[in-house]
Amino acid sequence: MFKRLLLALLPFAAGMPPSAVNPAAPAPMRLQVTTFHAYSHDAYTGYANFATFIVGEPGYSFGAICSLATAEALFSDMNWTECDIRNGDPGVKLLFQISPGFSQVRLKKGWKGTDMYMWGVAAQDTYWKEGNGGNVTAMWEGKYYWVHQPWDFEINSITG
């Protein structure tokens, strides 16, 4: 009986528009970096390496300031630096990482899901450009990097 009913309804389902059969995909989760500045010295000079930027989440009241000043290298594939959450859910955490060679900036957001803590990771290649019209300035002992326009990071990996 069920088989016949299913076969009878199949032609109607085939004629339905795709949006009626498949619900719309959720909007991508993304973080937005603004006012990114970093300095990396070439050799030990007594000056600290630093990275500082602001992270927000469009559509939500979430904001963080990410900052690191160290005599050690800024770059790591292993260590994450925690950001200072300024507003939003107190259960939210945000960390960042700068890849060796400064070729990528990674953000890692943690939040409380329905029944577990979730982590989302987003990464952007940097595409730094030195010289006229660029966003890197070579200085006598290192390099200064900046991005002034909003820089979107789409979360493309979630674990819980």
N, C-alpha and C positions, 0 to 999 in steps of 0.2 A: 504494500500500500504506500509506504513512505517513498519507495523508489519511483513509483508512478507519479506521485505528487512532485517530487524533485524534477523529474523529466518534463513534466507539464510546465513548471515554472522557469526552467532553464532559458527558453527563448525570451522571456520578459527580462531576465537578469542580463542577458547579452545585449539587449537594446538600451540599457540604462547608461547614462553618461558616467565616465570614470569617476567623477567626483562623488557620485552617489554611492558607488561601490567601495571606493577607497577613501577613508577620511583624509583630509588635508594633512600634509606633513607638518609637524610642529616647527615653529620659527626657530632658526638656529640660535644656540646660546652663544653669546659673544661678550667679550670684555673689550673695553676701549682704553687705550693708553694715550695720555696727553702729557705734554711738557716733559719729554724724555731728554735727559742730559747724562752723559757719562764721560769719564776721563780715565785713560789707561796709560800709565807711564811705561817707557821701554825698559828701564833698568831702575834699580833702587836709587831714588834721589831724595828720599825723605818726604816726598809728597805722597799723599794717599790716593789710591785708585778710588773712584766713586761712580755710582750709578744712582740716579734718583728720577722718579716719575710718578705720575698720578694714574690710578686705574679706577674706572667706573664701569657700571653695567647698565647700558642703555635700557630705559624703561623701568628700572628699579632704583631704590634709594640705597645704593651701595657705593662706597668710595674708600680708597686706600691710598696711602703714600708708601711707595717702595723705595728704600734707600739702603745703600751699602757703602761704607768707607773702610778701606783696608789697605795695609801695606802689601798684602798678598795679592795675587792675581784675581781679577773679577771673574774669570772664566772657569767654568766647571761643568762636567757632565754628571757629576755625582752629588754635589751639594746644592740645596735649595735655601734661599734666604727668605725669611718671613717678612711680610709687609705689615704695616700698621693700619688696621681697619679703623676708619674715622666715623663711618655711619653705616647703618644697616643692621642686619641680623647679627647678634653677638656670637652665634654659632658658626659664622662664616670665617674661613681662613683663606689667605691668599699668600702664595709664595712665588718667587721668581728665580730664574736661572739664565745665565748668559753662556752660550756655548763657546768652546775654545775657538780662537780666531775671530770672535765676535760676529760670527756669521748668522746667529739665530738668537732670539730672545724667547724664552718659554715662560708661560704663566701656569700656575696650578691652583685651582680654586677648590676649596673643600666646603661642604655644606651638609646639613642634616636632611636626609631623604625621609621617606615615609617610615621606614624601620631600620635604616642603617646610615652610616656616614658615607657620603659620596665624594669622589675626587674627579674633577674635570681638568684636562690639560689642553692648552692652546699654544701654538708656536707660530712665529713669523720669521721668515728670513729677513735679514737686515738690508742687504743691497746698498751698503755704504758707498758714497761717492766723494772722493777728494777733489779739491780744486774749485774753480769757478762754478757756482750754482750747486755745489755739493753740500753734504751734511756731515762732513768730517773735516776737521782742521788739524793738520800735522803741526805739532809744536816742537820746541827744541828738545823736550824729553819724553814726548808721548803724543797721544792723539785725543782730541776732544770730539765727541759724537753728539748729535742732537736730532730730534724729530719734533717739530712744532705743530704739525697738523694732527688731527685725531688718527690713531693707528689702531685698526680693528684686529682683534684676535678671536677667531672662531674656535670654540671648544669642539674638538674633534675626537676626543677619547674620554670616556667616562668609566670609572671603576667604583665598586662599592664593597 
